[in-house]
Amino acid sequence: MNIPNYFTVFRIALIPLFVLMFYLPFSWSYIVCATLFAIACLTDWLDGYLARTLHQVSRLGTFLDPVADKLVVVTALVMLVGSKHLPYIAIPAAIIIGREIVVSALREWMAEIGKRTSVAVSYIGKFKTAIQMLSLFLLLLYSPQSSIWIGILGYSLLYIAAGLTLWSMTMYLKAAWPEINLR
């Protein structure tokens, strides 16, 4: 274990607290839930930065970091889909979760055949993640008592993130297509 891995494990450990805050019936629980999500997002960036800067990239971190990222995002999406005051989230949530499954399976398969670098994380993937995290933060922050503009901006960014999700998945599939098509 090293410092970046502790941040990754911390991010995973935040999930139960994050879920609890989402379902508490208090007006302030939205703010706490969104803050915990923001902390998880910041530690996602921080653990990667520290791993590279301190030269502490590890096999555990390489495996666990994307898992933690997906757990946080999928948890947020599932909670938001189940929320009665946020309709129309199921479509982008299904796109985002579906893409994560497809790209994870693709990366695993490409690694198995020795072509993992063909589907490495791209800049569009990083941009998609940033938009996705911001949209989820806003939607978690949004409550029936808050400004409608928080909800509108959160929805809009989530649909943009879903579009970027499809685009990045297409790029990954295109990069892997020569290998997929040969087998």
C-alpha positions, 0 to 999 in steps of 0.5 A: 500500500502507498499514499495514492492507494490509501486515497483510492480505498478512502474513496471506496469507503466513502460510498456507504456514507454517501448513500446514507446521506442521500437517503436521510430525510433532512434538508441539509443531506443533499449538501452533505451527499454532494460534498462527499461525492465531490471529495470522492471526485477530488481523491480520484484526481489526487491519487492519480496525480500522486501516483505519477508525481511520487512514482508510486504507480502500483499494480493494485492502484492500476486495478483499484482506481478505475474500479473505485471510480466506477463504483462511485459513479454507478452508485450515484447514477443508481440513486439518482435514477431511483429518486422521484424528483429527478425524472429522465435520468434513466436514459443517460444512466443506462448509456453511461453504465452500459459503456462502462461495462463494454469498455471494461470488458474490451480492456480486459479482453485486449489485455488478455491478447496483449493489446491493452495499450490499444484501448488506453484512456484517452483525453475524450475519456478524461473530459467525459469523466469531468463533465460526468462528475460535475453533472452528478455533483449538481444532480446530487446537490439539487433538491426540490427546495433548490434553484431549478437551474441547478437541476437544469444544468445537471441534467444538461451536463449529464446528457452531454456526458452520455453523448461523450460516453458514446463517442469515447466508446466508439473510439475505443471500439474503433481502436480495437476493431482490427483485433476484434475483426480478426478473431 
